[in-house]
Amino acid sequence: MSAEPTFREKYAFPASYWNANLTELFERAAYYSMASFIVIYLGRLGLGDYWPSTLNGVLWFLVYFLPILSGTIADQIGFRRSLLMACVLLVGGYFLMGYPVWFGGQTLALQAGKEVTAGLGVMVPVAAAIVLIGIGGSFVKPCIAGTVQRTHLGKATLAFAIFYMVINVGSVFGRVTAFFVRTKLGKLDTIFIVSMVAAVLAFVVVLLLYRDPETTVDPDKPKRTIPEVLLGIFKVLRSGRFTMFMVVSSGFYFIYNQVYNVLPLYVKKTVELTPAMDLYTMANPITIVLFQLLITKLFGKLPPIKSIIVGTIIIGLAMLINVAPLYMAGGVTMKLWLPLGSLFVVMTVALIAFGELFASARLYEYIGSLAPKGQEGLFLGYANLPMAIGSLVGGPAGAFLFNKIMCAGAVKQADGLLKLDPKAAATGWIILTLFGLGSALSLWFYNRWLQKQPA
């Protein structure tokens, strides 16, 4: 009988594996330092009611869509070069986000106005920042995941579990650091300083410590060109099964995207003037870290499609609980240890994390099963398309839902906050819930249809 592996043996991975995870930790810290505030920041810069969420949706779209292209480039030039380039782009992007305030003479308003008042001095650097952060972020994920894949030494499950944990630890680290910096200095734009510093640290780790795994660049492997990659999109879209799943599953990510669109707007404009959105949204990674192993143990044998359906139902119902404080004594601004409306938003984010544990964790497994035999790798390369679609649509749709439906009949109070009409606000949350439940139902019908198709 072979002896149980020691702790050192169990967690023995090459240096590239651990350095890649350290890079991922700092990159995620950089991104989530600012992610929870981006729509609030852009609104206060004078981009009106709709541009902040629309641009945020474009940013998330780029981060999810571009890995299709950047992953191919990284395979050709090597992960280390790609990561160094990505970190430089990220530092530049975060700098440009803060530029209008730091060097452009702009002042952040207390609340966002309805109309666009920002000029080219704001729009140009912000648009450039969105592009740079989107491109830079799109290189990091395939490089780090690719390193994990090439260095797991036959312990893939453990290696990717650590990788997923590092993502959430980095997310928490970035949010906490941003909270203390912006509250200490009293300026929202300082979150981009935190992002820049974290991206610089990621660059230093790659420069001094990270080395390409030996199998990163295979000279015998045919190199795909960018046109070939783009043509591959049409190839996978010719699969009716994949295309239908991409459409019906994007509903999950449409709802998820509202954590960074509707929820910040709702809290900032109707609940409290200075919300700690970084701490509130931290309920997501904390919930995942605490319950990931338990959910996997209890529900890991659930078929992937059923798990995705359960996750979509959970994320839809998570939105519905925000109706409760609208009709409770004192309304959304009732003070406890934080405003009641904010407390329910924190609960929403935590519930969404449970939905993510059920759905996101099983997405790649299910897409792999949809692929024709021998083409699993090709199809998995486009597995982020549902996330990209949900994000791109979720930005402007979330802004419309909040401004035109939730805020219908709202009255501006002396403190600058909006007093909502409970019926209008409840209608908005119910629409999001019905969209989530409708997405789950469409997934169920899709699965029924698929079972009747030839293998």
RAZI-V319242 format. One record per residue. N is the residue number from 1. RES is the residue in one small letter. PSI is psi in degrees with one decimal (NA if undefined). D_CENTER is the distance of its C-alpha to the mean C-alpha in Angstrom with 2 decimals. Layout:
BEGIN
N,RES,PSI,D_CENTER / N,RES,PSI,D_CENTER
END
This chain:
BEGIN
1,m,126.1,45.56 / 2,s,144.1,42.92 / 3,a,151.6,41.81 / 4,e,139.5,38.34 / 5,p,143.6,36.20 / 6,t,168.1,36.06 / 7,f,-43.5,32.92 / 8,r,-41.5,33.24 / 9,e,-39.8,33.72 / 10,k,-40.2,30.84 / 11,y,23.2,28.29 / 12,a,108.3,30.06 / 13,f,156.8,27.74 / 14,p,158.7,28.49 / 15,a,-35.6,27.71 / 16,s,-34.0,25.27 / 17,y,-50.0,23.11 / 18,w,-37.2,22.98 / 19,n,-34.3,22.66 / 20,a,-41.8,19.69 / 21,n,-38.6,17.97 / 22,l,-40.1,19.09 / 23,t,-44.7,17.64 / 24,e,-39.9,14.20 / 25,l,-47.4,14.62 / 26,f,-37.2,15.50 / 27,e,-42.4,12.91 / 28,r,-37.4,10.04 / 29,a,-41.3,12.40 / 30,a,-46.1,12.77 / 31,y,-47.2,9.25 / 32,y,-6.2,8.72 / 33,s,-31.5,12.35 / 34,m,-14.7,11.81 / 35,a,-37.9,8.40 / 36,s,-12.8,10.10 / 37,f,-1.4,13.15 / 38,i,-41.5,12.58 / 39,v,-33.4,13.94 / 40,i,-46.2,16.65 / 41,y,-49.3,17.63 / 42,l,-34.9,17.97 / 43,g,-42.0,19.88 / 44,r,-17.5,22.18 / 45,l,-9.3,22.79 / 46,g,25.3,24.40 / 47,l,9.0,22.05 / 48,g,-163.1,23.04 / 49,d,-27.4,21.47 / 50,y,-33.6,19.57 / 51,w,-39.0,18.65 / 52,p,-49.4,16.02 / 53,s,-36.4,13.74 / 54,t,-46.6,14.86 / 55,l,-36.7,14.09 / 56,n,-39.7,10.58 / 57,g,-39.1,10.20 / 58,v,-40.7,12.00 / 59,l,-50.0,9.88 / 60,w,-36.6,6.71 / 61,f,-46.8,9.64 / 62,l,-42.4,11.21 / 63,v,-35.0,8.65 / 64,y,-34.1,8.72 / 65,f,-43.1,12.37 / 66,l,-23.4,14.15 / 67,p,-23.4,14.04 / 68,i,-39.6,16.73 / 69,l,-45.9,18.89 / 70,s,-31.8,17.91 / 71,g,-37.4,18.28 / 72,t,-42.9,21.76 / 73,i,-42.3,22.66 / 74,a,-36.9,21.64 / 75,d,-29.6,23.90 / 76,q,-39.1,26.70 / 77,i,-7.5,26.66 / 78,g,148.8,25.43 / 79,f,-38.8,22.34 / 80,r,-48.1,23.85 / 81,r,-40.3,24.61 / 82,s,-42.4,21.21 / 83,l,-40.0,19.50 / 84,l,-45.2,22.07 / 85,m,-42.1,21.51 / 86,a,-43.4,17.70 / 87,c,-38.8,18.27 / 88,v,-43.7,20.87 / 89,l,-40.8,18.69 / 90,l,-44.6,15.98 / 91,v,-44.4,18.85 / 92,g,-39.9,20.28 / 93,g,-45.0,17.20 / 94,y,-34.6,16.73 / 95,f,-45.2,20.52 / 96,l,-30.0,20.65 / 97,m,-40.5,18.23 / 98,g,-13.3,20.80 / 99,y,-46.0,23.78 / 100,p,-32.4,24.84 / 101,v,-42.3,25.46 / 102,w,-41.5,26.72 / 103,f,-8.7,29.03 / 104,g,2.8,28.94 / 105,g,13.8,30.75 / 106,q,147.4,28.16 / 107,t,134.8,28.06 / 108,l,125.6,25.23 / 109,a,159.2,26.59 / 110,l,-41.2,26.47 / 111,q,153.4,24.84 / 112,a,141.1,23.45 / 113,g,166.1,26.17 / 114,k,-39.0,26.19 / 115,e,158.6,27.38 / 116,v,120.5,26.21 / 117,t,-9.4,28.39 / 118,a,143.5,26.67 / 119,g,-167.0,28.59 / 120,l,-26.8,28.00 / 121,g,-18.5,27.87 / 122,v,-47.2,24.48 / 123,m,-41.8,23.18 / 124,v,-53.0,23.97 / 125,p,-34.0,22.32 / 126,v,-44.9,19.14 / 127,a,-42.1,19.00 / 128,a,-38.2,19.80 / 129,a,-42.9,17.12 / 130,i,-44.6,14.40 / 131,v,-45.8,16.07 / 132,l,-44.0,16.56 / 133,i,-39.4,13.10 / 134,g,-46.1,11.81 / 135,i,-47.1,14.74 / 136,g,-46.5,14.67 / 137,g,-31.4,11.14 / 138,s,-21.8,12.04 / 139,f,-31.7,15.08 / 140,v,-49.5,13.83 / 141,k,-51.9,12.12 / 142,p,-31.3,15.23 / 143,c,-45.0,17.58 / 144,i,-46.0,16.52 / 145,a,-37.2,16.17 / 146,g,-38.5,19.40 / 147,t,-43.8,21.09 / 148,v,-43.1,20.38 / 149,q,-36.7,21.77 / 150,r,-7.2,24.82 / 151,t,14.4,25.63 / 152,h,-10.6,25.20 / 153,l,40.6,29.00 / 154,g,6.4,29.05 / 155,k,54.6,26.75 / 156,a,-43.5,23.58 / 157,t,-47.9,22.50 / 158,l,-43.2,22.97 / 159,a,-44.5,21.50 / 160,f,-27.8,18.14 / 161,a,-42.0,18.18 / 162,i,-43.7,18.68 / 163,f,-46.1,15.94 / 164,y,-36.5,13.39 / 165,m,-40.9,15.05 / 166,v,-39.3,14.87 / 167,i,-46.3,11.09 / 168,n,-34.0,11.27 / 169,v,-43.3,14.42 / 170,g,-39.1,13.06 / 171,s,-45.9,10.35 / 172,v,-45.1,13.42 / 173,f,-43.9,15.67 / 174,g,-43.7,13.86 / 175,r,-45.2,13.63 / 176,v,-44.7,17.24 / 177,t,-44.8,18.57 / 178,a,-39.1,17.27 / 179,f,-48.7,18.80 / 180,f,-36.7,22.11 / 181,v,-47.5,22.35 / 182,r,-33.1,21.72 / 183,t,-34.8,23.96 / 184,k,-42.2,26.58 / 185,l,-16.2,26.81 / 186,g,23.8,26.22 / 187,k,128.4,24.15 / 188,l,-34.2,20.58 / 189,d,-13.7,20.58 / 190,t,-13.6,21.04 / 191,i,-28.0,17.33 / 192,f,-23.5,17.34 / 193,i,-43.1,20.23 / 194,v,-45.2,18.28 / 195,s,-43.3,15.56 / 196,m,-44.7,18.55 / 197,v,-43.3,20.35 / 198,a,-39.8,17.57 / 199,a,-36.1,17.22 / 200,v,-41.8,21.03 / 201,l,-39.7,21.19 / 202,a,-42.4,19.02 / 203,f,-44.0,21.53 / 204,v,-41.4,24.44 / 205,v,-45.8,23.38 / 206,v,-44.3,23.18 / 207,l,-43.7,26.40 / 208,l,-29.7,28.46 / 209,l,-39.9,27.28 / 210,y,136.8,25.24 / 211,r,145.9,27.32 / 212,d,134.2,26.58 / 213,p,149.6,27.29 / 214,e,-29.3,30.59 / 215,t,13.0,29.26 / 216,t,-48.1,26.46 / 217,v,112.8,28.75 / 218,d,109.6,31.23 / 219,p,-22.1,34.10 / 220,d,-10.1,35.30 / 221,k,126.7,32.05 / 222,p,130.4,32.17 / 223,k,126.5,29.74 / 224,r,136.1,27.82 / 225,t,165.3,27.90 / 226,i,-44.4,25.23 / 227,p,-37.1,27.37 / 228,e,-37.9,27.55 / 229,v,-44.6,23.79 / 230,l,-37.8,23.57 / 231,l,-29.7,26.49 / 232,g,-30.4,24.75 / 233,i,-45.2,22.25 / 234,f,-31.2,25.36 / 235,k,-44.5,26.77 / 236,v,-29.9,24.02 / 237,l,-17.5,23.92 / 238,r,-15.4,27.62 / 239,s,109.4,26.82 / 240,g,-35.9,27.00 / 241,r,-46.4,25.44 / 242,f,-43.8,22.27 / 243,t,-43.9,22.05 / 244,m,-42.4,22.64 / 245,f,-39.2,20.05 / 246,m,-41.4,17.44 / 247,v,-49.8,18.40 / 248,v,-30.9,18.72 / 249,s,-17.5,15.58 / 250,s,-18.8,13.39 / 251,g,-35.4,14.37 / 252,f,-45.1,12.16 / 253,y,-22.9,8.96 / 254,f,-46.0,11.00 / 255,i,-45.7,11.44 / 256,y,-38.3,8.02 / 257,n,-23.2,7.17 / 258,q,-13.5,10.23 / 259,v,-30.8,9.01 / 260,y,7.7,8.32 / 261,n,-70.6,11.27 / 262,v,-46.3,14.08 / 263,l,-46.2,13.95 / 264,p,-40.9,14.33 / 265,l,-43.1,16.97 / 266,y,-47.6,18.70 / 267,v,-46.6,19.15 / 268,k,-38.8,20.10 / 269,k,-16.9,22.49 / 270,t,-14.3,24.04 / 271,v,-54.5,23.86 / 272,e,147.7,24.15 / 273,l,-32.0,24.54 / 274,t,70.0,22.77 / 275,p,144.5,19.93 / 276,a,66.5,18.27 / 277,m,-28.7,14.73 / 278,d,-41.2,13.58 / 279,l,-37.5,15.76 / 280,y,-46.0,15.06 / 281,t,-10.0,11.31 / 282,m,-15.5,12.45 / 283,a,-25.5,13.82 / 284,n,-60.3,10.69 / 285,p,-33.4,11.09 / 286,i,-43.8,14.80 / 287,t,-42.3,15.22 / 288,i,-44.2,13.68 / 289,v,-41.0,16.00 / 290,l,-32.8,18.91 / 291,f,0.8,18.86 / 292,q,-50.7,17.44 / 293,l,-38.7,21.00 / 294,l,-46.6,22.64 / 295,i,-41.2,20.61 / 296,t,-41.4,21.14 / 297,k,-41.4,24.81 / 298,l,-35.5,25.46 / 299,f,10.7,23.60 / 300,g,-25.4,23.10 / 301,k,-2.0,26.04 / 302,l,134.0,24.74 / 303,p,141.8,24.56 / 304,p,-45.7,21.08 / 305,i,-37.8,21.38 / 306,k,-38.2,22.62 / 307,s,-40.8,19.82 / 308,i,-39.1,17.26 / 309,i,-44.8,19.52 / 310,v,-44.4,19.72 / 311,g,-38.1,15.97 / 312,t,-38.0,15.88 / 313,i,-44.6,18.90 / 314,i,-44.8,17.47 / 315,i,-30.5,14.37 / 316,g,-46.4,16.94 / 317,l,-26.8,19.41 / 318,a,-33.3,17.04 / 319,m,-30.6,17.25 / 320,l,-29.1,21.02 / 321,i,-16.3,21.78 / 322,n,-8.0,21.28 / 323,v,-32.6,24.55 / 324,a,-52.4,26.51 / 325,p,-17.6,26.63 / 326,l,-27.0,27.75 / 327,y,7.4,30.99 / 328,m,157.4,31.48 / 329,a,127.2,34.13 / 330,g,-14.8,33.02 / 331,g,-163.4,30.02 / 332,v,-15.2,26.53 / 333,t,7.5,28.07 / 334,m,130.6,30.17 / 335,k,125.7,30.03 / 336,l,-130.1,29.47 / 337,w,-12.0,27.85 / 338,l,161.9,25.23 / 339,p,144.6,25.47 / 340,l,-40.9,25.45 / 341,g,-38.3,22.86 / 342,s,-36.4,20.42 / 343,l,-41.5,21.43 / 344,f,-29.9,20.51 / 345,v,-41.4,17.08 / 346,v,-42.8,16.58 / 347,m,-38.5,18.00 / 348,t,-48.1,15.66 / 349,v,-39.9,12.53 / 350,a,-42.3,14.52 / 351,l,-38.3,15.52 / 352,i,-35.6,12.13 / 353,a,-37.9,11.54 / 354,f,-41.6,14.80 / 355,g,-38.7,13.78 / 356,e,-39.1,10.89 / 357,l,-34.9,13.72 / 358,f,-41.7,15.92 / 359,a,-58.1,13.97 / 360,s,-37.8,11.26 / 361,a,-22.1,13.82 / 362,r,-2.5,16.46 / 363,l,-49.3,14.97 / 364,y,-37.5,16.25 / 365,e,-42.5,19.47 / 366,y,-40.9,20.16 / 367,i,-37.6,19.56 / 368,g,-35.0,21.88 / 369,s,-21.8,24.45 / 370,l,-22.2,24.36 / 371,a,143.6,25.23 / 372,p,149.3,28.95 / 373,k,130.9,30.64 / 374,g,-7.4,30.31 / 375,q,18.8,27.29 / 376,e,-43.8,24.56 / 377,g,-41.1,23.22 / 378,l,-48.4,23.19 / 379,f,-38.9,21.28 / 380,l,-24.6,18.67 / 381,g,-19.7,18.11 / 382,y,19.8,16.82 / 383,a,-18.1,14.79 / 384,n,-4.0,11.51 / 385,l,-41.8,13.40 / 386,p,-37.3,12.56 / 387,m,-40.4,8.80 / 388,a,-44.5,10.13 / 389,i,-47.7,12.70 / 390,g,-37.3,10.89 / 391,s,-44.1,8.72 / 392,l,-41.6,12.03 / 393,v,-35.3,14.10 / 394,g,-30.8,11.99 / 395,g,-66.2,12.33 / 396,p,-35.3,16.13 / 397,a,-39.6,16.73 / 398,g,-41.5,15.10 / 399,a,-42.5,17.27 / 400,f,-44.5,20.27 / 401,l,-43.2,19.90 / 402,f,-50.5,19.83 / 403,n,-38.8,22.50 / 404,k,-26.5,24.84 / 405,i,-56.9,24.73 / 406,m,-37.2,23.68 / 407,c,8.3,25.58 / 408,a,126.2,28.58 / 409,g,8.6,31.70 / 410,a,149.4,29.99 / 411,v,130.8,32.37 / 412,k,128.5,31.64 / 413,q,173.5,33.09 / 414,a,-31.1,34.95 / 415,d,-0.2,32.10 / 416,g,-12.7,29.85 / 417,l,154.9,27.73 / 418,l,134.4,27.88 / 419,k,111.9,29.83 / 420,l,150.5,28.34 / 421,d,116.3,30.48 / 422,p,-37.9,29.48 / 423,k,-43.5,30.11 / 424,a,-45.2,27.93 / 425,a,-43.3,25.00 / 426,a,-36.7,25.46 / 427,t,-41.0,25.58 / 428,g,-46.6,22.09 / 429,w,-36.9,20.64 / 430,i,-38.7,22.89 / 431,i,-44.4,21.75 / 432,l,-42.0,18.10 / 433,t,-46.6,19.58 / 434,l,-34.5,21.89 / 435,f,-42.2,19.24 / 436,g,-45.8,17.46 / 437,l,-36.9,20.91 / 438,g,-37.5,21.94 / 439,s,-42.1,19.10 / 440,a,-41.4,20.21 / 441,l,-39.8,23.77 / 442,s,-34.8,23.15 / 443,l,-38.8,21.71 / 444,w,-45.2,24.89 / 445,f,-39.0,27.12 / 446,y,-44.5,25.48 / 447,n,-39.1,26.23 / 448,r,-43.8,29.76 / 449,w,-43.8,30.27 / 450,l,-37.2,29.08 / 451,q,-21.3,31.50 / 452,k,-5.1,34.34 / 453,q,155.3,33.64 / 454,p,147.2,35.54 / 455,a,NA,33.92
END
